[in-house]
């Protein structure tokens, strides 16, 4: 058996073993398993039934990890992405007015475009055309957005008059539960306790129960059935195919998918010193994102938490396959997952957001033509409550500033095209 694994995943040439890869996959699973609860709750705010959203998240994670493991043979975990799920629910559905069925169609079509890019020479061209400062700024902006969503979900801050963020009632049971859970979460994380996010979810749920925020009896009213999920599987709607809003959503999601994953995949293959696997890993990511629309969830991404598996020694696809199989087993615990409240999830969002914010140290703040577009991306993603709009503003501003100081040649032709497309997108926003 070990010989078969060695031949399939090239364990010896990558200096690893079956035991190390399986352990790394298990650590990766316990690090990222919170996504089942978090992603499902966010999808439910778009109108997708919670039970179906849970199952969609699980099956998409299983398939994504298996594709990455067998096709690219790298320890990158593909699960529905944080930030992109917010784009799906809060921007495309709640702000733009699409139904969740139409939003799934947007995911599918964006995935098709992503696949075309990933399997063509455009992938390398796009990656090289985006300045380092803008790539880093997207990560930081997403981090701020996740922190804002986490603070809102925990009741710590809320939208006040004229959408101004205000402090929530500190005496509110949900706020107290969130604060206590956050303190536990950050201590476990700082001490690098294995499976700290999973422990946080379990402990946070118990804290919420102690504050009377969970009614266990309600979970017994209707057991989960596969038929519930079938109402979501393949439920894409093309009714709005010819509308401007529909194609604006496709453009926005495609831009976020492509450029976020370029940065993530580059970072991961670089971490394990296997840059030659970028192409296949990027391709696996695109196929998984395409299938997400069929399975009924927001797109998968090369998750940041993959670093936990790599730090534990994972170097090949066997790590990702192990994580995928563990996600499959988690389907038997759906009734338990449904109990998890916002106060148990919010601290994780806040911490992940904080981790993503650390990338700001990679920005060159001395060069204003580089730093100002980056800063606008960072600020506008949470302030506009739109990932797509935040990215667009930075991409438009970058070439303008370079031209203004006589450095127009520093901007690639591809970036000029991308900036023009983003500007075109804004014009359509105004017209519609």
Secondary structure by P-SEA (a helix, b strand, c coil): caaaaaaacccccccccaaaaaaaaaaaaaaccaaaaaaaaaaaaacccaaaaaaaaaaaaaaaaaaaaaaccccccccccaaaaaaacccccccccccaaaaaaaaaaaaaaaaaaaacaaaaaaaaaccaaaaaaaaaaaaaaaaaaaaaaaccccccccccccccccccaaaaaaaaaaaaaaaaaaacccaaaaaaaaaaaaaaaaaccccccccccccccaaaaaaccccccccccccaaaaaaaaaaaaaaaaaaaaaaaaaaaaaccccaaaaaaaaaaaaaaaccccccccccccccaaaaaaaccccaaaaaaaaaaaaaaccaaaaaaacccccaaaaaaaaaaaaaccccccccccccccaaaaaaaaaacccccaaaaaaaaaaaaaaaaaaacccccccaaaaaaaaaaaaaaaaaaac
